[in-house]
Amino acid sequence: MTPALPLVVDTVLLDIDGTLLDSNYHHTVAWLRAFARHGHDVAGWVVHRHVGMGGDKLVAAVAGDAVEESDGDAIREAWEKEYEEMIEQTTLFPGARDLLDSLGERGLGVVLASSSIPEHAEHALRLLDAEEKVDASTTAEDAEETKPDPELLDVALSKVSGSRALLVGDTVWDVEAANARGIPTVAVLSGGFGKDELEEAGAACVLRDVAELLARLDEIVAPRES
């Protein structure tokens, strides 16, 4: 059953890539180049459908177990280098920084629940002025399992005192991870996944982007009384 709005919470977990940072298509291109560098011809649309899934799972999901076994680590290393060459081209979505401010002003705990490697996360954290605007953040080093496994959300929640959270994310993998912990998801379309598939995955509501969430914040999120 989809929870009723507004969602009464004390903590908001926010994905970064595709949610706060316009980077999903950069990741898609980086993965395509990484696969090609190692002789594997994969379709861009297939790669895009798996952006947001942990890199340790993506290679097999896109190209099969045999490619993962033979070249998985090398492809991931190539993806990392390819993305680093274009990371400075990625920018925040409108409203991203203001959303962090508005959540904090309402007394909500704010955690950036990113599964990016630390070197990649640093770029977004700097753009967001995260040190001043959030209570905590995560990177890929904080969890052994990657999305859609919910371990990273467990770690994110453990960094703050809140107990009733929602996740803001952009992929079905975000929704699936949150569902595993009974956490409602406010999904945004900015990562490239469709409204129907995000709703089918179990998102509590689907919005165009974080700017719409900011504009409708009091309609969608209600701070939990302590």
N, C-alpha and C positions, 0 to 999 in steps of 0.2 A: 504494500500500500504506500503510495506517495505521500510524504508528510505534508501537512497543511502549512501554508505561509501565513505569517512570517515564521521562519525557523528560529526557535528560541535556543540560543547557544551562548557559551562564554568564550569560545575560542574559534578563530577562523584560520584554517590551513590553506595556503595558497600555493598552487603549482606555479612555476615560472615560465618555462618554455611553452609558447603557444597561448598562454594565459595572460601573463604580464609582459612578456617579451615576444616580439614578432620574429620568431626564429625557426618555426617548424619547417618552412620551405628551405631555409638554409641547411638545416639538418638533413632534409631529403636529398638535396644536391650533394652534400658531403658524403652521405652513405652511397649514393649512386657512383660517385667518383671512386670511392674506396672499393666497392665491388668490382668496378671496371679495371682498377689498377691491378687486381689479382685475377683478371680474366673471366669474371662472372657477369653475364648480361642479364640484368634484372630490370623490370619496368618501374618507372618513377612512381606510378600510381600505387603500385604494390608496396614500395618502400614507404610512401606517405601514410598508407593505412596502418603502418606499424610504428611510426614515430610516436614517442611517448612510452613505448614499451622499453624495458631495460635493454641496453646494448648486448648483454650476455644472452638474451633471448631472441633479439631481433634477427640476427644472421640466419639462424635455423628457421625462424618463422617465415622469412622472406625467400631464402634460397635452399632450404632443406638441411637435414642433419649431416649429409655427406660434406657439404660446403663448410658447415660449422666445424666439423671434425678436422678437415684439411687446412682451412684458412681462416677460421673464426677469429683467432687472436690477431692475425695480421690485418684482417679487414677492419677490426675495431681500432687498431693502432693507426691505420690509414685514415679512417673516419675522423679520428681525433685531430690529426694534422690538417686534414682538409677543412674541418670546421673552424679551426683556429685561424686559418687564413682569411676567413670571411666574418669572424665573430664581431669585428668592429662595425660591420654593416648592419647588425641587428639593433633594433631600437625598441623602446618601450611603447606599448599601446597607449593611446590617449586615456587619461584617467588613472593610470596604474599607480603613480605616486600619491595622487589625491585620495585614492581608495584606501591606501594604507593609513593615511592621516585620519580619514573619517572613521575607520574601524577603531583606531586607537582612541579617538575622541569619545567614542561610545563605550569605552571601558572594556573592549574586547581584547583578549589575547590574540596576537598576530604572529603566525609562524610561516615562514617561507619553506614549504615542504618540497624542496627540489631534490631530484635524483641526478642532477648534473655532476660531472666530475668537478672537483674544487676549482681548477683553473678556468673552467667555463662559467661556473656559478659566480665567480668573482666579478666578471664583467657586469652581469645583471644586478648584483648587490650594489655595485658602485653607482650604476644608473638610477637605482631606486633609493639611494641614500638610506640603505637598509639599516645601517648601524644606528641611525636615529629614529627610524620609523617602525621597527619590528622588535618583537621580544626574543625571537630565536630563529634559527634557520638550519637546514640540513643540506648535506651533499651526498653523493654516492658513497662516500667513505663511512657514512653513519649506519649503513645497513648492508647485510650480506645478500639479501634477496632484493630483486628489483621489481618494479611494477610489471604486471598487475598484482604481485604479492603485496600485502598491506604492511609489511614490516616497517617501511619508511614512515608511514603514518603513525605507527606505534611510537617510533623514536621521536617524531615531531611533537606528539602530545606529551611525551615524557619530559620535554624540555620546558614545559610551562605548567602552571598549577590548575588549569582548566580541566574539566571532565566531560563537557558536552560541546562537541565541535561540529563544524561543517567544513567541507572541502570545496574550494573553487578550482576547477580544472577544465581542461579542454578536450580530453580524449576519453574513449570508452575504457581505456586502461586505468585512468584516474577513477572513473565511476566504479569499475570493478573492484579496485583496491579498497575504496571507501565502503562499498557494499559489504565487503568481507568483515568490516568492523562496525557495521550498523551506523555509519556516518553518512548523513545526507550530502549530496553533491549539487552545487550550483554550477552548471556547465555553461561554457561560452563557446560560440561558433568560430572564434578567431583562430583556432588551431586547424580548421579545415574539416572537422567531422560534422556530419549533418544532424539537424535537430531530431529527426526521427530516430536515428541510431543512438543518439545520446539518451533520449527518453526511453527507448527500448532497453538500454543498458541499465536504466534505473535512476537517472538524474531527477532530483526533486523539481528542478526547473531549468530551462535552457534560455539563455540570453544571448544577444548579439555579441557582446564583448564586456570588458570590465567597466567601460564608460556607462553602459546601460545599468550594470549592477550599482555603480556609484549613484546614478540618477534615481534609482528605485530602491536604495539601500534600506530605508525604513519600512518599505513594503515587504521586503524579502527577509531581512534579518532583524531579530529583536534580541537585545542583550538579556541574558538570563540574570534574574535578580539573585544576589548573593544571600 
